[in-house]
């Protein structure tokens, strides 16, 4: 146990992959902490976190995070460079 009386959890089943959502490149990271799967999605460059999800399975956690990411990225304006 750590100083706060909580057990120390280490991520298990860590998976990182790239994909696209609403026309944007994204990085998807999912892992298991204890009995819960977690998923975090960032926008590759500059790597800002866009969404996160939790679930009993990896699929549930990723589906929740992807739903949030698609919703947020669809509202994001692009400026020509």
Long-range contacts (C-beta under 8 A, 24 or more apart in sequence): 9-33, 9-34, 13-37, 13-58, 15-58, 18-44, 21-66, 21-69, 21-70, 21-73, 22-69, 22-70, 22-73, 22-74, 22-76, 23-73, 24-73, 24-76, 26-50, 26-69, 26-73, 28-62, 28-65, 28-66, 30-58, 30-61, 30-62, 32-58, 36-61, 37-61, 39-64, 39-65, 40-65, 41-65, 41-66, 41-68, 41-69, 43-73
